[in-house]
Amino acid sequence: MLNSKKGLPVVVEVCFVGRVHFAHGVWAGVRVLSVRKPKAPRGKGLPASDGTEQLKPTGFGRNDGKLSGVRYFRCPASTGLFVRPAALRRLHR
């Protein structure tokens, strides 16, 4: 999991960890699985929820695992991102 630039929680699958041609250091290639955003408040008497709604992952990524002609991993178009491993946190073991 990581947080988007807008602070939304983003659930990802790590597909690649290693050095890349476009930057120094170690990077993680991730596939965006889901994005959660706060729901608008509900009126009185309506069922409670966890206060979030799930958005489709497409469009939250920037690639399909390939960058500048180099394939690092595979995922659907516009669901892949490269992030520093320190930006990630584990949800489950």
C-alpha positions as CSV (number, residue, x, y, z in Angstrom):
1,M,0.0,0.0,0.0
2,L,1.1,3.6,-0.6
3,N,-0.5,7.0,-0.6
4,S,-1.2,8.9,-3.8
5,K,-0.1,12.5,-4.2
6,K,-3.7,13.5,-3.2
7,G,-3.3,11.4,0.0
8,L,-5.6,8.6,-1.1
9,P,-4.7,5.1,0.0
10,V,-3.6,3.0,-3.0
11,V,-3.4,-0.8,-2.8
12,V,-0.6,-2.2,-5.0
13,E,1.1,-5.4,-5.9
14,V,4.9,-5.3,-6.0
15,C,6.0,-6.7,-9.4
16,F,9.6,-5.6,-9.6
17,V,12.3,-4.4,-7.2
18,G,15.8,-3.4,-8.4
19,R,17.8,-0.9,-10.3
20,V,16.4,1.0,-13.3
21,H,17.8,2.8,-16.2
22,F,16.0,6.1,-15.5
23,A,17.2,6.9,-12.0
24,H,19.8,6.0,-9.3
25,G,19.1,3.6,-6.5
26,V,16.6,0.8,-6.0
27,W,13.0,1.2,-7.2
28,A,9.8,-0.9,-6.9
29,G,7.6,-1.4,-9.9
30,V,4.0,-1.8,-8.7
31,R,0.6,-2.6,-10.2
32,V,-2.2,-0.4,-8.8
33,L,-5.0,-2.8,-7.7
34,S,-7.4,-0.3,-6.1
35,V,-7.7,3.2,-4.8
36,R,-9.9,4.3,-1.9
37,K,-11.5,7.7,-1.5
38,P,-13.6,9.1,1.3
39,K,-17.4,8.9,0.7
40,A,-19.6,11.9,1.0
41,P,-21.4,11.9,4.4
42,R,-24.7,9.9,4.5
43,G,-27.9,11.1,5.9
44,K,-29.3,9.9,9.3
45,G,-30.7,6.4,9.5
46,L,-28.6,5.1,6.5
47,P,-26.3,2.1,7.1
48,A,-22.8,2.9,8.2
49,S,-19.8,1.9,6.1
50,D,-16.1,2.1,6.4
51,G,-16.4,5.7,5.1
52,T,-14.6,5.0,1.8
53,E,-15.5,3.9,-1.8
54,Q,-13.2,1.9,-4.1
55,L,-12.2,3.5,-7.4
56,K,-11.0,1.7,-10.5
57,P,-7.2,1.4,-10.7
58,T,-6.9,2.4,-14.4
59,G,-5.6,5.9,-14.8
60,F,-3.8,6.0,-11.4
61,G,-0.8,4.4,-13.0
62,R,1.5,5.8,-15.6
63,N,2.6,2.7,-17.6
64,D,2.3,-1.0,-18.2
65,G,5.6,-1.9,-16.6
66,K,7.6,-0.7,-19.6
67,L,9.4,2.6,-19.5
68,S,11.5,4.2,-22.3
69,G,11.5,0.9,-24.2
70,V,12.7,-1.2,-21.2
71,R,10.3,-3.9,-19.8
72,Y,10.6,-4.3,-16.0
73,F,7.2,-6.1,-15.4
74,R,3.8,-6.6,-17.0
75,C,0.5,-5.1,-16.0
76,P,-2.6,-3.6,-17.7
77,A,-2.1,-0.2,-19.3
78,S,-2.2,2.8,-16.9
79,T,-1.9,0.7,-13.8
80,G,1.9,0.6,-13.4
81,L,4.0,2.9,-11.3
82,F,7.6,3.1,-10.1
83,V,8.1,4.2,-6.5
84,R,10.9,4.1,-3.9
85,P,10.5,1.0,-1.7
86,A,10.4,3.3,1.4
87,A,7.0,4.6,0.1
88,L,5.4,1.2,0.5
89,R,3.9,-0.4,3.5
90,R,2.7,-4.0,3.9
91,L,-0.9,-4.7,4.4
92,H,-0.8,-8.5,5.0
93,R,1.8,-11.1,5.7
